[in-house]
Amino acid sequence: MRPTDLLVLAAVVLILSPAAHATVESTCKAVSLYTDYDFCVKTLQSDPTSATADLRGLAVIATNLSSDKAVEVFAKIQTLLKSSQGKEERMCLSICSKLYEVLIRDLNNAWSAIKESRKGDAMSAVSACFDAPSTCEDTFAELSFTLSMPSPLKADDKDQEQLCSLTLELAHLFFTNVMFTWETELWKDFDGKLSSMYSVIKDEMLA
């Protein structure tokens, strides 16, 4: 088992322990190795339903917020395309537009997969979400090297990357929790059957 997997498992145990509740704070602490704690808390608490949400609910909230941001950036790109004067800038914006169009679709797929507990589909969709903001910035960076053209989406792409990171970590935490709970219940069932068998054997030996 990788060290990162051990850390996630430890976080799940912490959240599931009797002394701890799966609050926004405890959940954000569990993923703070990869996502800024304050950003996580502020982002999740921007949705009032986070106060009573479980891990799945928090992952869904993060996905919704990431999707909302992607829609916002996509709309901004369309506005910039209408006012853009340079051929190179329009080319970059067109590429970013396509990337964010795919991102919105991926986040919609991730939302459905998380709600339906389809781990493979969810993690694949969320992992792909980093492509849009990073590739968009890379596209402008390549042109700025020769044309001194700064990206008009730099702040938006950074925010989108943070939201995608938060969504990924919460989805990972949720599915780790599902597996941990399943294995715990399986062990309890096995332990119960083992105890029953032991009791039967003991009774037969004493008869």
N, C-alpha and C positions, 0 to 999 in steps of 0.2 A: 504494500500500500504506500502510495506517495505521501510525502510530508504534507502536501496541500490537502490531500484527502483526509489525513488524520486531523488537520486543523478544522476542516468542515465538520467531521464527525464529532469532534469535541464541542463545536459550536452547537450542533444539534442536540447533544446530550445536555448542554447548558440550558437551552431553550425548553427542553422537555422535562427538566428536573422539577420536582414539586415546589422548590423554593423560587422558581423563576417563571414568569409569564412571557408569552410570545408577543411582547409589546414592540412598538416601533423602536424604542431605545435598545432593547435587548437584541432585536434582530439586526439593527444597524451595527451594533457592537460585534455581532457574529461575523459580519462581512467587512469589517473595518480594515482588514489587512489589504483589501483590494479596492475598496471604495471609501472615500472620505466620510467619516462618521457624521459630521455636521451637515454635509450636503445630503446624506442619506436621510437623516431625521427631518430636515427642513422640507425636502422633496416629498417624502411620504406623508408628513403631517399637513401638507397643502391640500390633501384629500381628507375630508372629515371622516370618511368611512374607515380610515386607517386605525382609528382608536379601538375598533372592535374587530378588526380583520385578523384572520389567521395567516399562516405563512403563504398559503395559496393566494389569499386575498391581497396580501402585500405585494406578491409577485405580479398579480394582475394589475394592481394600482400602478406599479412601476412601468409596466408595459403600456398601460393607457397614457401615462404622462409622457413616455418616450414617443408614443404615436402622435400625441397632440403636438409635441415639439416638431416632429418631422413634418406634419401637415403645415405648421406655421412657417417652417423654413422653406418648404416647397412653394408656398404662396409668395413668400418674399422673393424667391428666385424668379417667379413669373413676373413680378413687378419690376425687378432689375432687368430682366430680358427686354421689357418694353421700353425702358429708358436707356439701355446700353447703346453706346455709340461705336465702340471698337469691335472689330471682327473677332479678335482674339478673346476679348472678354465674353462676347456672346457665345463663343465656342465653349469656353470653360463653364459658363452658366448653363448651357444646354446639357453638358455632361453631368453637371451636378443635379440638374432637374431630373434626368433619367435615373440617377443614383437614388435620389430621394423618393422617386416614384416606386422604385423597387423596395426601398426601405419601409415605406408605408405598408406595402403588401406583406413584407416579411413580418412586421410587427402585428399585423392583423392575424396572420397565421400563428404567430407565437401566442397571442392572446387566447385563441381557440384551443391550442394544444395544451396550454397550462391549465385552463379551465377543465379540460377533458383528461388531464393527467397523462398526456402522450409525451413522455420524456424525450424520445429521440427527435420527434418533429419540433418540439418546443426548443430544445437546446440548439438544434441545427438552425432554426429560424432566428433565434436571438443572437447566436454567434455571428451570423451573416450581417447583422445590423451595423457592425463597425465599418463595413466597407464604404458606406455612403459618405459619412463625414471625413474619414481619413483619405479616401480617394479624391474627394472633392478638393480638399486642401492640397493634396499632392499635385493635382491638375493646375491649380493656380500657382503653386510653388515653382513648377517647371517653367511657366511663362514669366513669372516675376524675375527669374534669373536673367532673362534676356530683355524683358520689356519693363522691368521695375513696376509690375502690376500687383499690388497687394490684394489679398482676398477680401471681398466685401462680406464674406460669410464666416470669417475666422472665429468670431465669438460664438456664432450659432453652431458651427461644427464642433467646437469645444464642448458646449453645453450638451449637444446631441451625444457625443462620445461618453460623457459622464452619465447620462441617462441610460445609454445602452449598457454601460458597465454595471450600473446598479441593477438593471433588469436581468442581466446575465447572472450576477451573483445571487440575487434573490431566487431566480428560477433554479439555479444549482442547489441552493440551500433547501428549497421546497422539495425537490425530487430526492435529495439525500434524506430528508426527513421522512418522505413516503417509504423509501426503501428500509430505513432504520426501523420505522414503526412496523412494517410488514415482517421484518426479520425478528423483531421482538415478540410479536404476536405468534409467529411460527414457533419460536423457542418456547413460549409459554404453553402452547398446545402440546408440543413434544414433551415438555417437562411434566405436564399434567398426565399424559398417557403413560409416561415412564413411572410416575408415582402410583398410578392405578395398577400397572403390571406388577410393581413391587409389592403392593398390598395383597394382590391375588396370590402371588408366589408365597408370601409370608404366611397367609392364612392356610394355604395348602400344606405348608411345611409343619404348621402347628396343629393341623387337624389329626 
